[in-house]
Amino acid sequence: MTTQSSLPRPLVAARHLVLVAGAFVMIAPFLYMVSISFTEQSFVLTTPPQFIPDPPTTDNYTRVLTMGHIPRAFANSLYVATASTALSLLVSSMMAYAFARFDFPGKDVAFRVLLVGLMIPAVMLLVPQFILAKHLGLLDSHLGLVVFYVAGSLALNTFLLRGFFESIPAELDQAMQVDGANAWTRYWRLALPLARPGLATATIFTFFGAWDEFAWALTILNSPDLQTLPIAIRLLAGQGNNAVQWGLVFAASVIAIVPVVVVFLAFQRHFVQGLTSGAVKG
């Protein structure tokens, strides 16, 4: 097997150059957005693009943070995303543990039916979800967002966590059962701690999905006080390109990215942890 140290130095340098160029292409839009957020309105979207504001200003952030609807929308999104993530992880982890550890009639069929949800595009469910939400009295409410965000994330989270629970040695469950631990104790005190990498992954996916979701929130929310951050940013952009204050839009977008970065940094270290090492460390 050829290692990097055995490759010719020009080839290694070329590989690094390609990787650096690819990384710049990936982060350039983000850097440009941050740059515009610190640029005065009269200097935005210049040709060629300026990645360093001249002169820089924080006026866009001051204006965005003093607008009542943006901080309120931020708080609404944070509440909805946090509640959806917590409830989804609780329900999906219990379902995954049941599928991984118990035998019951129709188990395989039920799991396959659950996975069908992964094959259906979310946009195709807008109309039936709207009809269901109307009959349940969930229109124009944060509860209507949380319920359907949780329902939409259960299939993926259950599929992901089932694999982690099945990888936990069954002998550990049996040992706790001999000591008198019931199913809930084994799930709460054994399975969940050893499935931290899976829980971290599910947390990131679920939080990102709820935080960034736009179509369903736009469909059922009518009250301005209930609007989430994606809707508020879209309304901030206005209707026409000539009237858009891109500095404000990009400042609000940068603020919207902050919770995403915080959640990722908080849980990303669990991605490299294996279940075996977690079991040995206790």
ZAMIKE-559156 format. One record per residue (C-alpha): residue in three letters; y, x, z. Coordinates in pm, 1 decimal, always signed. Example, Ala and Ser with C-alpha at 12.3 -4.5 7.8 and 13.67 -1.06 7.14 Angstrom:
<atom><type>ALA</type><v>-450.0</v><u>+1230.0</u><w>+780.0</w></atom>
<atom><type>SER</type><v>-106.0</v><u>+1367.0</u><w>+714.0</w></atom>
END
This chain:
<atom><type>MET</type><v>+0.0</v><u>+0.0</u><w>+0.0</w></atom>
<atom><type>THR</type><v>+339.4</v><u>+140.2</u><w>-104.0</w></atom>
<atom><type>THR</type><v>+591.1</v><u>+171.5</u><w>+176.2</w></atom>
<atom><type>GLN</type><v>+965.5</v><u>+202.4</u><w>+147.6</w></atom>
<atom><type>SER</type><v>+954.4</v><u>+563.5</u><w>+273.0</w></atom>
<atom><type>SER</type><v>+723.8</v><u>+661.4</u><w>-14.8</w></atom>
<atom><type>LEU</type><v>+951.5</v><u>+516.5</u><w>-284.7</w></atom>
<atom><type>PRO</type><v>+1195.3</v><u>+735.7</u><w>-475.3</w></atom>
<atom><type>ARG</type><v>+1536.0</v><u>+748.6</u><w>-311.9</w></atom>
<atom><type>PRO</type><v>+1719.9</v><u>+607.0</u><w>-618.6</w></atom>
<atom><type>LEU</type><v>+1485.5</v><u>+305.4</u><w>-614.3</w></atom>
<atom><type>VAL</type><v>+1545.1</v><u>+249.5</u><w>-243.7</w></atom>
<atom><type>ALA</type><v>+1921.3</v><u>+274.7</u><w>-297.2</w></atom>
<atom><type>ALA</type><v>+1902.9</v><u>+27.2</u><w>-586.7</w></atom>
<atom><type>ARG</type><v>+1702.2</v><u>-214.6</u><w>-374.0</w></atom>
<atom><type>HIS</type><v>+1959.5</v><u>-195.9</u><w>-94.7</w></atom>
<atom><type>LEU</type><v>+2240.1</v><u>-246.3</u><w>-344.9</w></atom>
<atom><type>VAL</type><v>+2075.6</v><u>-559.9</u><w>-482.6</w></atom>
<atom><type>LEU</type><v>+2022.3</v><u>-695.4</u><w>-129.0</w></atom>
<atom><type>VAL</type><v>+2384.2</v><u>-628.8</u><w>-33.6</w></atom>
<atom><type>ALA</type><v>+2506.7</v><u>-797.1</u><w>-351.7</w></atom>
<atom><type>GLY</type><v>+2285.6</v><u>-1098.0</u><w>-285.4</w></atom>
<atom><type>ALA</type><v>+2408.3</v><u>-1121.9</u><w>+74.6</w></atom>
<atom><type>PHE</type><v>+2769.8</v><u>-1113.3</u><w>-43.4</w></atom>
<atom><type>VAL</type><v>+2703.6</v><u>-1393.7</u><w>-293.8</w></atom>
<atom><type>MET</type><v>+2554.4</v><u>-1601.2</u><w>-12.3</w></atom>
<atom><type>ILE</type><v>+2836.2</v><u>-1549.8</u><w>+238.3</w></atom>
<atom><type>ALA</type><v>+3131.4</v><u>-1535.6</u><w>-5.5</w></atom>
<atom><type>PRO</type><v>+3187.8</v><u>-1917.1</u><w>-6.7</w></atom>
<atom><type>PHE</type><v>+3187.8</v><u>-1921.9</u><w>+372.6</w></atom>
<atom><type>LEU</type><v>+3429.0</v><u>-1628.8</u><w>+391.7</w></atom>
<atom><type>TYR</type><v>+3656.7</v><u>-1798.1</u><w>+138.5</w></atom>
<atom><type>MET</type><v>+3652.1</v><u>-2119.5</u><w>+341.5</w></atom>
<atom><type>VAL</type><v>+3749.1</v><u>-1929.2</u><w>+656.5</w></atom>
<atom><type>SER</type><v>+4022.1</v><u>-1748.5</u><w>+464.8</w></atom>
<atom><type>ILE</type><v>+4172.0</v><u>-2073.0</u><w>+330.0</w></atom>
<atom><type>SER</type><v>+4164.6</v><u>-2222.7</u><w>+679.5</w></atom>
<atom><type>PHE</type><v>+4407.6</v><u>-1949.2</u><w>+789.8</w></atom>
<atom><type>THR</type><v>+4628.8</v><u>-1980.8</u><w>+479.6</w></atom>
<atom><type>GLU</type><v>+4946.0</v><u>-2183.5</u><w>+437.6</w></atom>
<atom><type>GLN</type><v>+4912.7</v><u>-2486.6</u><w>+212.5</w></atom>
<atom><type>SER</type><v>+5139.0</v><u>-2340.1</u><w>-57.6</w></atom>
<atom><type>PHE</type><v>+4909.8</v><u>-2035.9</u><w>-99.7</w></atom>
<atom><type>VAL</type><v>+4565.2</v><u>-2198.2</u><w>-108.0</w></atom>
<atom><type>LEU</type><v>+4329.8</v><u>-2189.0</u><w>-409.0</w></atom>
<atom><type>THR</type><v>+4515.2</v><u>-1905.8</u><w>-579.3</w></atom>
<atom><type>THR</type><v>+4384.4</v><u>-1716.8</u><w>-881.3</w></atom>
<atom><type>PRO</type><v>+4229.1</v><u>-1469.7</u><w>-824.4</w></atom>
<atom><type>PRO</type><v>+4093.0</v><u>-1585.3</u><w>-486.7</w></atom>
<atom><type>GLN</type><v>+4234.8</v><u>-1414.2</u><w>-178.6</w></atom>
<atom><type>PHE</type><v>+3983.4</v><u>-1343.2</u><w>+94.9</w></atom>
<atom><type>ILE</type><v>+4249.3</v><u>-1204.0</u><w>+327.4</w></atom>
<atom><type>PRO</type><v>+4529.4</v><u>-1454.1</u><w>+408.5</w></atom>
<atom><type>ASP</type><v>+4878.0</v><u>-1322.5</u><w>+344.9</w></atom>
<atom><type>PRO</type><v>+5049.6</v><u>-1429.2</u><w>+558.9</w></atom>
<atom><type>PRO</type><v>+4784.5</v><u>-1564.0</u><w>+801.3</w></atom>
<atom><type>THR</type><v>+4855.7</v><u>-1875.7</u><w>+1005.2</w></atom>
<atom><type>THR</type><v>+4681.4</v><u>-2089.1</u><w>+1264.4</w></atom>
<atom><type>ASP</type><v>+4890.6</v><u>-2394.0</u><w>+1180.1</w></atom>
<atom><type>ASN</type><v>+4595.6</v><u>-2565.9</u><w>+1008.5</w></atom>
<atom><type>TYR</type><v>+4383.8</v><u>-2546.1</u><w>+1323.5</w></atom>
<atom><type>THR</type><v>+4672.4</v><u>-2663.8</u><w>+1539.8</w></atom>
<atom><type>ARG</type><v>+4727.2</v><u>-2967.1</u><w>+1319.0</w></atom>
<atom><type>VAL</type><v>+4357.5</v><u>-3050.5</u><w>+1299.3</w></atom>
<atom><type>LEU</type><v>+4307.8</v><u>-3027.5</u><w>+1675.3</w></atom>
<atom><type>THR</type><v>+4612.3</v><u>-3244.7</u><w>+1743.4</w></atom>
<atom><type>MET</type><v>+4490.8</v><u>-3517.0</u><w>+1507.2</w></atom>
<atom><type>GLY</type><v>+4331.3</v><u>-3779.0</u><w>+1724.3</w></atom>
<atom><type>HIS</type><v>+4052.3</v><u>-3874.6</u><w>+1485.6</w></atom>
<atom><type>ILE</type><v>+3913.5</v><u>-3521.6</u><w>+1433.4</w></atom>
<atom><type>PRO</type><v>+3848.6</v><u>-3436.2</u><w>+1803.3</w></atom>
<atom><type>ARG</type><v>+3714.8</v><u>-3788.0</u><w>+1855.6</w></atom>
<atom><type>ALA</type><v>+3483.5</v><u>-3756.2</u><w>+1555.5</w></atom>
<atom><type>PHE</type><v>+3367.9</v><u>-3416.8</u><w>+1682.1</w></atom>
<atom><type>ALA</type><v>+3276.8</v><u>-3570.6</u><w>+2018.0</w></atom>
<atom><type>ASN</type><v>+3098.4</v><u>-3859.3</u><w>+1844.2</w></atom>
<atom><type>SER</type><v>+2892.1</v><u>-3622.4</u><w>+1629.4</w></atom>
<atom><type>LEU</type><v>+2805.5</v><u>-3405.6</u><w>+1928.9</w></atom>
<atom><type>TYR</type><v>+2689.3</v><u>-3708.4</u><w>+2126.6</w></atom>
<atom><type>VAL</type><v>+2484.3</v><u>-3853.1</u><w>+1839.8</w></atom>
<atom><type>ALA</type><v>+2325.8</v><u>-3520.8</u><w>+1742.2</w></atom>
<atom><type>THR</type><v>+2240.7</v><u>-3425.0</u><w>+2101.7</w></atom>
<atom><type>ALA</type><v>+2093.3</v><u>-3765.4</u><w>+2186.7</w></atom>
<atom><type>SER</type><v>+1895.7</v><u>-3778.6</u><w>+1861.2</w></atom>
<atom><type>THR</type><v>+1757.3</v><u>-3429.2</u><w>+1913.5</w></atom>
<atom><type>ALA</type><v>+1653.7</v><u>-3485.3</u><w>+2274.7</w></atom>
<atom><type>LEU</type><v>+1487.7</v><u>-3819.5</u><w>+2205.9</w></atom>
<atom><type>SER</type><v>+1316.6</v><u>-3697.0</u><w>+1888.2</w></atom>
<atom><type>LEU</type><v>+1171.7</v><u>-3392.2</u><w>+2062.6</w></atom>
<atom><type>LEU</type><v>+1042.0</v><u>-3601.9</u><w>+2350.9</w></atom>
<atom><type>VAL</type><v>+873.3</v><u>-3865.1</u><w>+2134.1</w></atom>
<atom><type>SER</type><v>+744.2</v><u>-3628.6</u><w>+1863.8</w></atom>
<atom><type>SER</type><v>+604.4</v><u>-3379.9</u><w>+2116.1</w></atom>
<atom><type>MET</type><v>+412.3</v><u>-3655.5</u><w>+2295.1</w></atom>
<atom><type>MET</type><v>+279.2</v><u>-3782.4</u><w>+1961.6</w></atom>
<atom><type>ALA</type><v>+187.1</v><u>-3430.4</u><w>+1851.7</w></atom>
<atom><type>TYR</type><v>+4.4</v><u>-3362.5</u><w>+2179.0</w></atom>
<atom><type>ALA</type><v>-190.8</v><u>-3685.2</u><w>+2142.7</w></atom>
<atom><type>PHE</type><v>-292.8</v><u>-3597.1</u><w>+1786.3</w></atom>
<atom><type>ALA</type><v>-386.5</v><u>-3242.9</u><w>+1890.5</w></atom>
<atom><type>ARG</type><v>-580.7</v><u>-3310.9</u><w>+2210.3</w></atom>
<atom><type>PHE</type><v>-719.6</v><u>-3666.5</u><w>+2205.2</w></atom>
<atom><type>ASP</type><v>-969.8</v><u>-3848.6</u><w>+1986.1</w></atom>
<atom><type>PHE</type><v>-905.7</v><u>-4215.5</u><w>+1920.0</w></atom>
<atom><type>PRO</type><v>-994.4</v><u>-4464.6</u><w>+1646.9</w></atom>
<atom><type>GLY</type><v>-783.6</v><u>-4424.3</u><w>+1332.7</w></atom>
<atom><type>LYS</type><v>-643.4</v><u>-4088.3</u><w>+1440.9</w></atom>
<atom><type>ASP</type><v>-663.5</v><u>-3920.2</u><w>+1100.9</w></atom>
<atom><type>VAL</type><v>-540.0</v><u>-4229.2</u><w>+917.6</w></atom>
<atom><type>ALA</type><v>-245.0</v><u>-4268.5</u><w>+1152.1</w></atom>
<atom><type>PHE</type><v>-147.7</v><u>-3903.7</u><w>+1107.2</w></atom>
<atom><type>ARG</type><v>-166.0</v><u>-3929.1</u><w>+728.3</w></atom>
<atom><type>VAL</type><v>+44.4</v><u>-4245.3</u><w>+733.1</w></atom>
<atom><type>LEU</type><v>+298.6</v><u>-4063.9</u><w>+948.4</w></atom>
<atom><type>LEU</type><v>+316.3</v><u>-3780.6</u><w>+696.3</w></atom>
<atom><type>VAL</type><v>+394.6</v><u>-4023.3</u><w>+415.8</w></atom>
<atom><type>GLY</type><v>+744.8</v><u>-4032.0</u><w>+561.3</w></atom>
<atom><type>LEU</type><v>+792.1</v><u>-3671.1</u><w>+448.5</w></atom>
<atom><type>MET</type><v>+740.7</v><u>-3775.0</u><w>+85.5</w></atom>
<atom><type>ILE</type><v>+1006.7</v><u>-4047.8</u><w>+72.4</w></atom>
<atom><type>PRO</type><v>+1365.7</v><u>-3941.9</u><w>-8.0</w></atom>
<atom><type>ALA</type><v>+1606.0</v><u>-4055.8</u><w>+261.1</w></atom>
<atom><type>VAL</type><v>+1842.1</v><u>-4216.7</u><w>+9.5</w></atom>
<atom><type>MET</type><v>+1568.3</v><u>-4461.3</u><w>-93.8</w></atom>
<atom><type>LEU</type><v>+1556.5</v><u>-4594.8</u><w>+262.7</w></atom>
<atom><type>LEU</type><v>+1925.5</v><u>-4683.2</u><w>+292.5</w></atom>
<atom><type>VAL</type><v>+1888.2</v><u>-5046.5</u><w>+187.1</w></atom>
<atom><type>PRO</type><v>+1578.1</v><u>-5131.7</u><w>+396.1</w></atom>
<atom><type>GLN</type><v>+1724.6</v><u>-4943.6</u><w>+692.6</w></atom>
<atom><type>PHE</type><v>+2049.5</v><u>-5137.3</u><w>+659.4</w></atom>
<atom><type>ILE</type><v>+1863.8</v><u>-5468.9</u><w>+653.8</w></atom>
<atom><type>LEU</type><v>+1657.9</v><u>-5368.2</u><w>+957.0</w></atom>
<atom><type>ALA</type><v>+1965.2</v><u>-5245.5</u><w>+1144.6</w></atom>
<atom><type>LYS</type><v>+2142.2</v><u>-5573.7</u><w>+1069.6</w></atom>
<atom><type>HIS</type><v>+1857.2</v><u>-5779.2</u><w>+1213.4</w></atom>
<atom><type>LEU</type><v>+1838.7</v><u>-5554.2</u><w>+1520.4</w></atom>
<atom><type>GLY</type><v>+2213.6</v><u>-5568.8</u><w>+1581.7</w></atom>
<atom><type>LEU</type><v>+2257.9</v><u>-5193.4</u><w>+1533.9</w></atom>
<atom><type>LEU</type><v>+2533.7</v><u>-5197.0</u><w>+1273.3</w></atom>
<atom><type>ASP</type><v>+2860.0</v><u>-5020.8</u><w>+1359.6</w></atom>
<atom><type>SER</type><v>+2716.4</v><u>-4844.6</u><w>+1663.3</w></atom>
<atom><type>HIS</type><v>+2607.9</v><u>-4497.0</u><w>+1762.4</w></atom>
<atom><type>LEU</type><v>+2275.8</v><u>-4643.3</u><w>+1872.3</w></atom>
<atom><type>GLY</type><v>+2215.6</v><u>-4739.0</u><w>+1510.1</w></atom>
<atom><type>LEU</type><v>+2258.3</v><u>-4374.2</u><w>+1413.6</w></atom>
<atom><type>VAL</type><v>+2041.3</v><u>-4235.7</u><w>+1694.3</w></atom>
<atom><type>VAL</type><v>+1751.5</v><u>-4476.6</u><w>+1634.6</w></atom>
<atom><type>PHE</type><v>+1724.0</v><u>-4400.9</u><w>+1264.8</w></atom>
<atom><type>TYR</type><v>+1789.9</v><u>-4027.5</u><w>+1301.9</w></atom>
<atom><type>VAL</type><v>+1502.8</v><u>-4011.2</u><w>+1550.7</w></atom>
<atom><type>ALA</type><v>+1277.7</v><u>-4218.4</u><w>+1325.6</w></atom>
<atom><type>GLY</type><v>+1359.1</v><u>-3997.9</u><w>+1028.2</w></atom>
<atom><type>SER</type><v>+1274.4</v><u>-3675.7</u><w>+1212.0</w></atom>
<atom><type>LEU</type><v>+951.1</v><u>-3783.7</u><w>+1383.3</w></atom>
<atom><type>ALA</type><v>+719.1</v><u>-3706.7</u><w>+1091.8</w></atom>
<atom><type>LEU</type><v>+831.6</v><u>-3346.2</u><w>+1042.4</w></atom>
<atom><type>ASN</type><v>+855.2</v><u>-3267.8</u><w>+1413.8</w></atom>
<atom><type>THR</type><v>+514.9</v><u>-3419.8</u><w>+1489.7</w></atom>
<atom><type>PHE</type><v>+354.8</v><u>-3227.5</u><w>+1204.0</w></atom>
<atom><type>LEU</type><v>+515.8</v><u>-2903.8</u><w>+1319.2</w></atom>
<atom><type>LEU</type><v>+438.0</v><u>-2939.4</u><w>+1689.2</w></atom>
<atom><type>ARG</type><v>+81.1</v><u>-3055.7</u><w>+1634.1</w></atom>
<atom><type>GLY</type><v>+1.2</v><u>-2716.6</u><w>+1486.0</w></atom>
<atom><type>PHE</type><v>+142.6</v><u>-2539.5</u><w>+1791.2</w></atom>
<atom><type>PHE</type><v>-46.6</v><u>-2760.6</u><w>+2035.4</w></atom>
<atom><type>GLU</type><v>-373.0</v><u>-2713.5</u><w>+1846.7</w></atom>
<atom><type>SER</type><v>-326.9</v><u>-2335.5</u><w>+1867.7</w></atom>
<atom><type>ILE</type><v>-323.3</v><u>-2347.9</u><w>+2248.3</w></atom>
<atom><type>PRO</type><v>-674.1</v><u>-2259.8</u><w>+2374.2</w></atom>
<atom><type>ALA</type><v>-855.9</v><u>-2573.0</u><w>+2482.2</w></atom>
<atom><type>GLU</type><v>-993.7</v><u>-2379.6</u><w>+2780.5</w></atom>
<atom><type>LEU</type><v>-648.9</v><u>-2384.7</u><w>+2940.0</w></atom>
<atom><type>ASP</type><v>-645.6</v><u>-2765.0</u><w>+2922.1</w></atom>
<atom><type>GLN</type><v>-996.6</v><u>-2782.5</u><w>+3062.5</w></atom>
<atom><type>ALA</type><v>-909.3</v><u>-2550.3</u><w>+3349.4</w></atom>
<atom><type>MET</type><v>-613.3</v><u>-2767.4</u><w>+3448.5</w></atom>
<atom><type>GLN</type><v>-825.7</v><u>-3079.0</u><w>+3412.3</w></atom>
<atom><type>VAL</type><v>-1084.5</v><u>-2933.0</u><w>+3650.2</w></atom>
<atom><type>ASP</type><v>-803.9</v><u>-2877.0</u><w>+3899.9</w></atom>
<atom><type>GLY</type><v>-719.1</v><u>-3246.6</u><w>+3878.4</w></atom>
<atom><type>ALA</type><v>-424.6</v><u>-3237.5</u><w>+3637.0</w></atom>
<atom><type>ASN</type><v>-380.9</v><u>-3555.1</u><w>+3435.1</w></atom>
<atom><type>ALA</type><v>-278.0</v><u>-3573.6</u><w>+3070.0</w></atom>
<atom><type>TRP</type><v>+94.0</v><u>-3590.5</u><w>+3145.1</w></atom>
<atom><type>THR</type><v>+78.9</v><u>-3283.1</u><w>+3371.4</w></atom>
<atom><type>ARG</type><v>-111.3</v><u>-3084.1</u><w>+3108.6</w></atom>
<atom><type>TYR</type><v>+138.7</v><u>-3187.4</u><w>+2843.7</w></atom>
<atom><type>TRP</type><v>+448.4</v><u>-3118.2</u><w>+3054.1</w></atom>
<atom><type>ARG</type><v>+345.6</v><u>-2803.4</u><w>+3241.9</w></atom>
<atom><type>LEU</type><v>+113.2</v><u>-2636.4</u><w>+2991.6</w></atom>
<atom><type>ALA</type><v>+166.3</v><u>-2750.8</u><w>+2633.2</w></atom>
<atom><type>LEU</type><v>+544.9</v><u>-2766.6</u><w>+2624.2</w></atom>
<atom><type>PRO</type><v>+610.9</v><u>-2419.9</u><w>+2773.4</w></atom>
<atom><type>LEU</type><v>+363.7</v><u>-2256.7</u><w>+2532.4</w></atom>
<atom><type>ALA</type><v>+509.9</v><u>-2444.0</u><w>+2234.5</w></atom>
<atom><type>ARG</type><v>+863.5</v><u>-2311.6</u><w>+2281.6</w></atom>
<atom><type>PRO</type><v>+880.8</v><u>-2156.1</u><w>+1932.9</w></atom>
<atom><type>GLY</type><v>+786.9</v><u>-2490.3</u><w>+1778.1</w></atom>
<atom><type>LEU</type><v>+1027.8</v><u>-2680.0</u><w>+2000.2</w></atom>
<atom><type>ALA</type><v>+1307.6</v><u>-2439.0</u><w>+1908.6</w></atom>
<atom><type>THR</type><v>+1239.7</v><u>-2486.8</u><w>+1537.7</w></atom>
<atom><type>ALA</type><v>+1226.2</v><u>-2864.3</u><w>+1574.4</w></atom>
<atom><type>THR</type><v>+1549.1</v><u>-2857.2</u><w>+1776.9</w></atom>
<atom><type>ILE</type><v>+1734.9</v><u>-2669.1</u><w>+1506.1</w></atom>
<atom><type>PHE</type><v>+1608.2</v><u>-2889.8</u><w>+1223.3</w></atom>
<atom><type>THR</type><v>+1676.4</v><u>-3214.1</u><w>+1409.4</w></atom>
<atom><type>PHE</type><v>+2021.4</v><u>-3115.2</u><w>+1535.1</w></atom>
<atom><type>PHE</type><v>+2129.2</v><u>-2989.3</u><w>+1193.0</w></atom>
<atom><type>GLY</type><v>+2003.4</v><u>-3305.7</u><w>+1025.9</w></atom>
<atom><type>ALA</type><v>+2185.5</v><u>-3536.9</u><w>+1266.9</w></atom>
<atom><type>TRP</type><v>+2503.4</v><u>-3326.0</u><w>+1276.5</w></atom>
<atom><type>ASP</type><v>+2545.8</v><u>-3301.7</u><w>+899.0</w></atom>
<atom><type>GLU</type><v>+2423.5</v><u>-3649.7</u><w>+801.6</w></atom>
<atom><type>PHE</type><v>+2676.9</v><u>-3844.6</u><w>+598.5</w></atom>
<atom><type>ALA</type><v>+2523.4</v><u>-4125.7</u><w>+390.9</w></atom>
<atom><type>TRP</type><v>+2372.0</v><u>-4336.5</u><w>+671.5</w></atom>
<atom><type>ALA</type><v>+2673.1</v><u>-4290.8</u><w>+899.1</w></atom>
<atom><type>LEU</type><v>+2903.9</v><u>-4397.9</u><w>+617.1</w></atom>
<atom><type>THR</type><v>+2683.1</v><u>-4700.3</u><w>+549.9</w></atom>
<atom><type>ILE</type><v>+2676.0</v><u>-4856.2</u><w>+896.6</w></atom>
<atom><type>LEU</type><v>+2993.6</v><u>-4735.5</u><w>+1069.0</w></atom>
<atom><type>ASN</type><v>+3312.1</v><u>-4935.3</u><w>+1017.4</w></atom>
<atom><type>SER</type><v>+3514.8</v><u>-4871.7</u><w>+1333.1</w></atom>
<atom><type>PRO</type><v>+3738.8</v><u>-4561.5</u><w>+1312.5</w></atom>
<atom><type>ASP</type><v>+3665.1</v><u>-4482.6</u><w>+1678.4</w></atom>
<atom><type>LEU</type><v>+3291.7</v><u>-4447.5</u><w>+1600.2</w></atom>
<atom><type>GLN</type><v>+3318.1</v><u>-4224.0</u><w>+1295.0</w></atom>
<atom><type>THR</type><v>+3131.3</v><u>-3894.0</u><w>+1297.5</w></atom>
<atom><type>LEU</type><v>+3273.7</v><u>-3560.1</u><w>+1187.7</w></atom>
<atom><type>PRO</type><v>+3142.9</v><u>-3556.2</u><w>+826.0</w></atom>
<atom><type>ILE</type><v>+3313.6</v><u>-3890.4</u><w>+761.4</w></atom>
<atom><type>ALA</type><v>+3636.1</v><u>-3776.0</u><w>+928.3</w></atom>
<atom><type>ILE</type><v>+3645.2</v><u>-3460.8</u><w>+714.9</w></atom>
<atom><type>ARG</type><v>+3583.6</v><u>-3664.6</u><w>+401.7</w></atom>
<atom><type>LEU</type><v>+3869.2</v><u>-3899.2</u><w>+489.3</w></atom>
<atom><type>LEU</type><v>+4086.8</v><u>-3598.0</u><w>+564.7</w></atom>
<atom><type>ALA</type><v>+4027.2</v><u>-3473.0</u><w>+211.5</w></atom>
<atom><type>GLY</type><v>+4180.0</v><u>-3791.3</u><w>+69.5</w></atom>
<atom><type>GLN</type><v>+4110.6</v><u>-3928.8</u><w>-275.9</w></atom>
<atom><type>GLY</type><v>+4279.1</v><u>-3700.9</u><w>-527.2</w></atom>
<atom><type>ASN</type><v>+4260.3</v><u>-3323.5</u><w>-573.6</w></atom>
<atom><type>ASN</type><v>+4637.6</v><u>-3293.1</u><w>-601.8</w></atom>
<atom><type>ALA</type><v>+4690.9</v><u>-3454.2</u><w>-260.9</w></atom>
<atom><type>VAL</type><v>+4418.5</v><u>-3265.7</u><w>-72.5</w></atom>
<atom><type>GLN</type><v>+4541.9</v><u>-3032.3</u><w>+197.1</w></atom>
<atom><type>TRP</type><v>+4261.5</v><u>-2781.4</u><w>+165.5</w></atom>
<atom><type>GLY</type><v>+4380.5</v><u>-2573.6</u><w>+458.1</w></atom>
<atom><type>LEU</type><v>+4327.3</v><u>-2868.8</u><w>+692.5</w></atom>
<atom><type>VAL</type><v>+3994.4</v><u>-2961.2</u><w>+533.9</w></atom>
<atom><type>PHE</type><v>+3857.5</v><u>-2609.6</u><w>+561.5</w></atom>
<atom><type>ALA</type><v>+3988.3</v><u>-2568.9</u><w>+916.6</w></atom>
<atom><type>ALA</type><v>+3804.9</v><u>-2886.3</u><w>+1015.6</w></atom>
<atom><type>SER</type><v>+3495.9</v><u>-2760.1</u><w>+831.1</w></atom>
<atom><type>VAL</type><v>+3502.3</v><u>-2430.9</u><w>+1021.8</w></atom>
<atom><type>ILE</type><v>+3525.3</v><u>-2623.6</u><w>+1348.2</w></atom>
<atom><type>ALA</type><v>+3229.2</v><u>-2833.9</u><w>+1236.1</w></atom>
<atom><type>ILE</type><v>+3021.2</v><u>-2520.3</u><w>+1184.2</w></atom>
<atom><type>VAL</type><v>+3070.5</v><u>-2393.4</u><w>+1540.2</w></atom>
<atom><type>PRO</type><v>+2803.2</v><u>-2614.1</u><w>+1708.0</w></atom>
<atom><type>VAL</type><v>+2559.4</v><u>-2531.2</u><w>+1427.9</w></atom>
<atom><type>VAL</type><v>+2604.2</v><u>-2159.4</u><w>+1486.8</w></atom>
<atom><type>VAL</type><v>+2577.7</v><u>-2200.8</u><w>+1864.0</w></atom>
<atom><type>VAL</type><v>+2252.6</v><u>-2398.4</u><w>+1838.5</w></atom>
<atom><type>PHE</type><v>+2102.3</v><u>-2150.8</u><w>+1595.1</w></atom>
<atom><type>LEU</type><v>+2194.3</v><u>-1848.7</u><w>+1805.4</w></atom>
<atom><type>ALA</type><v>+2060.0</v><u>-2019.8</u><w>+2117.7</w></atom>
<atom><type>PHE</type><v>+1715.7</v><u>-2088.8</u><w>+1968.1</w></atom>
<atom><type>GLN</type><v>+1662.6</v><u>-1835.1</u><w>+1689.2</w></atom>
<atom><type>ARG</type><v>+1503.2</v><u>-1576.1</u><w>+1916.8</w></atom>
<atom><type>HIS</type><v>+1206.3</v><u>-1810.2</u><w>+1971.1</w></atom>
<atom><type>PHE</type><v>+1118.9</v><u>-1793.4</u><w>+1600.5</w></atom>
<atom><type>VAL</type><v>+961.5</v><u>-1450.4</u><w>+1645.1</w></atom>
<atom><type>GLN</type><v>+762.0</v><u>-1538.4</u><w>+1954.8</w></atom>
<atom><type>GLY</type><v>+393.3</v><u>-1607.9</u><w>+1911.4</w></atom>
<atom><type>LEU</type><v>+193.9</v><u>-1857.8</u><w>+2111.8</w></atom>
<atom><type>THR</type><v>-49.6</v><u>-1585.9</u><w>+2220.0</w></atom>
<atom><type>SER</type><v>+217.4</v><u>-1369.9</u><w>+2374.7</w></atom>
<atom><type>GLY</type><v>+366.2</v><u>-1676.1</u><w>+2544.2</w></atom>
<atom><type>ALA</type><v>+30.6</v><u>-1760.8</u><w>+2699.2</w></atom>
<atom><type>VAL</type><v>-23.9</v><u>-1405.1</u><w>+2823.2</w></atom>
<atom><type>LYS</type><v>+323.8</v><u>-1383.4</u><w>+2973.2</w></atom>
<atom><type>GLY</type><v>+278.3</v><u>-1720.1</u><w>+3143.4</w></atom>
END
